[in-house]
Amino acid sequence: MSSTLSPLPGFSVSGKLGEQASQIPGDFLRTTMQQDSDRFNRYSIEECGLLLDYTRHLIDDSILSDLFTVARESKLEEAIKAQFSGEIINNTEKRAVLHSALRAQDNTPVLVDGEDIKPGIKAMREQMKAICERVHSGEWKGHTGKTIRHVVNIGIGGSYLGLKVVTDALHSFWQGQITPHYVANIDPADITSVLKNLNPEETLFVIASKTFTTLETLANAQQARKWLLESGISEADLAKHLIAVSCNIQAATEFGVAEENILPLWDWVGGRYSLWSAIGLIISLTIGYDRFEELLAGAGDMDKHFQEAPLEKNMPVLMSMLGVWYHHFFDAQSHAVISYDHGLRGLVDHLQQVDMESNGKRVTKDGKTVSCNTGPIIWGGSGTNDQHAYMQLLHQGTRTIPVDFIMPATSHSPVADQHEWLFANGLAQANALANGRSIDEVREELATAGKTVEEIERLAPHKVIPGNRPCSLLLCKALTPYTLGAILAMYEQKIFVQSVIWQINAFDQWGVELGKLLGKQLYPMLKGGDLELLDSSTRSVIEQFRKAQ
Ligand SMILES: O=P(O)(O)OC[C@H]1O[C@](O)(CO)[C@@H](O)[C@@H]1O
C-alpha cells in the first residue's frame, strides 16, 4: 500500500505508526478478512443501539495500541473531563461547551460561573413541552382560529442543518398534524418556494438564531413577518404566528416576537451543537415532545459511554483515531459518510458544518501555527445513489478515502424487498472496497465470458479493483429517535477527540467572519457608486451585475 506520510509530530509513537503504515501489504484487508475468524469479535463494539464494525480497517492490535497511545499522550481523558465539567474549553471566546448538559440523563448539577445550569434547562424544556401541547391539542390557534398545521423554521447553519436531518430521518415518527418546513438561504427562491404553498392562518414561524444578528435569518424573518401582515394579520395577532429561540432576547423582542414566545439559549451552546436545545423546537413539534426526549436520551447515553468507557472500547474515540490514522499516515484528505437510509440523506450536510466549522483550524489553542494537517473534508450522501455517482472514484481512484456506511437493518417504509436490496448493496460496497478484485480474478471472469486472450489483456487493467480501502459500518436495528440521537452525539464527540489530538479549539469559527464583512461592503456597490478602487475582476463582475438588472 503506497502512502504519503503526513507527520503527526509530538507523539512517542509517531515514527512507529508511519513505519507500520508503509508496511501494510496491498492485500491486507482481503487476507485478514478471510483468515482472521475472530476479527469481528475484536473489532466491533455495540453501544446505545449502535453496532460499529471496524473490521475493514488497515489496522491490527499493535497499530490500534499505538493510536491509543497518541490519544493518551494528547491528554484526551483529561480533555473529556474538562468538557463535561464546564471548563472554559472554548478559550478564544472564553466559554464553556456544555451542549452535553442539554441531553444529560441525570440530575447532577453542572456549574457555569458557579451556578447550576440544570434548572434553566428544565424550565426551557417545560416551555418547549407546553408549546407542543398547546399546538398539538389545537389550543394554540392562528389568528382566524384555525389549528396550526405548518411550522417554518427560519434559521441557517447550526440553526437549520441538524434540525432538518432529524425531521427528515424521523419522517415515520411524524405525528401527522405538523408539517415542518425550512427557510435558510438568503436566496429569495428559498423563502418564496416555501411560502407559496402555505396558508398564513395555519402557519407558525420559529425564528431560530443564537445571536439574532445573522443576515440570512433576519432578512427571511422580515419577509415572513411581511407575508403575515399582508395576509391581513394585525400586529397584535403576530404573536399567534411567531416564536423565537435565541440568546439575544432583546433583539428578538425588538423584532416583534412576544416575550412569552421567546425561548432562551445560552452562550455555552455552540450554534452547530444546538439542536438539543430549544433550537430543536421544530423537531418536537413534528415528532412530538416525548420523541424529542428520546432523541436526547440517545445522545445523553452516548455522552455517558464517551465519558466512562475505556478508550479502547469507546465508540467516538475509536472513530476518531481511525480518522487520525488515515488522515496522517495515508494522506487521506477527506472522509465520506454514506447513509444507506434515505432519511439520512442530509446527514452529511450537517456533519460538514459540525466537523469542518469545528476543526477547520490552522492554529492551536494557544495561537501557534499547527504542525500537521487538521480537519478532513467531509462529504458523502446516501446509498444506493452513491453507487451511480461517486463510488467509482472510491473503488478505482488514486486516493484513500475512508468511508462510514450507516446502515439501519430495517426500514420504516418497507416496499417489497427493496430494503433488503438497499442493505445488500451497502454491505457489498464495503466488501468491494476492502477486497477489491485481483487481476487473476478479472482474467478468469473474462475467460469464462468467452473473451479472447487479446481482449482479456486489453480489458483486465481497467477491471482490476485494488481493494484495501477502509470503511466502518455503523449499524442499528432501526433508525429511531434514540439511535439517531446516539449517532449525532457520537459524531460530535468524535470531532471533539480529533480537536484534542490536534490541540485546536473546535468551538469557535472566526474564519467565517471575513466573508460576511466583505459581503456587507460589496452589497451597496451592486446598487451604485464608484468602483475605481476595486480590483479589475471585482469591478468587472459588479459592472456585469449592474448591466443585468
Ligand atoms: O444561530 P445564528 O446565530 O443565527 O448563527 C447561524 C450560524 O452562523 C454561524 O455563526 C456561521 O456560519 C454558525 O456557526 C451558526 O450555526
The ligand as an ORCA input file, in Angstrom:
! r2SCAN-3c Opt
* xyz 0 1
  O     -27.841     30.848     15.060
  P     -27.197     32.027     14.440
  O     -26.598     32.957     15.445
  O     -28.141     32.731     13.517
  O     -25.962     31.515     13.577
  C     -26.121     30.674     12.480
  C     -24.821     30.076     12.030
  O     -23.909     31.081     11.647
  C     -22.580     30.727     12.041
  O     -22.199     31.568     13.070
  C     -21.552     30.943     10.995
  O     -21.934     30.485      9.756
  C     -22.705     29.284     12.511
  O     -21.726     28.941     13.401
  C     -24.091     29.276     13.071
  O     -24.577     27.977     13.224
*
